[in-house]
């Protein structure tokens, strides 16, 4: 006689990444902390009315993760942001001419935005 094994289904996780976003990681982390652990609908509303420039990048990434979940026929009302992370990307180095023939360095920083959503 065959045994029946109860397998606990792990919740599915859907990921969206925006690599090489032209925003400093320090600034993006402030906005990313606002949506971490929230329901996706609440997070989108919060990002929509946030004045920070990073909210636009993060909002698009969150919508992409939600679209990935919708494609897998997940229940959209139960989705929440399980992980929201900002990693530092490459830095473009530029020089700005200053007085007396000197040059000062300018660092144009980039970020990698990672948003993971899952069902509750």
PyMOL commands that set and color helices and strands:
alter all, ss='L'
color gray80, all
select helices_A, chain A and resi 25-35+40-48+54-71+76-78+99-101
alter helices_A, ss='H'
color red, helices_A
select strands_A, chain A and resi 13-21+79-97+103-119
alter strands_A, ss='S'
color yellow, strands_A
deselect
rebuild
show_as cartoon
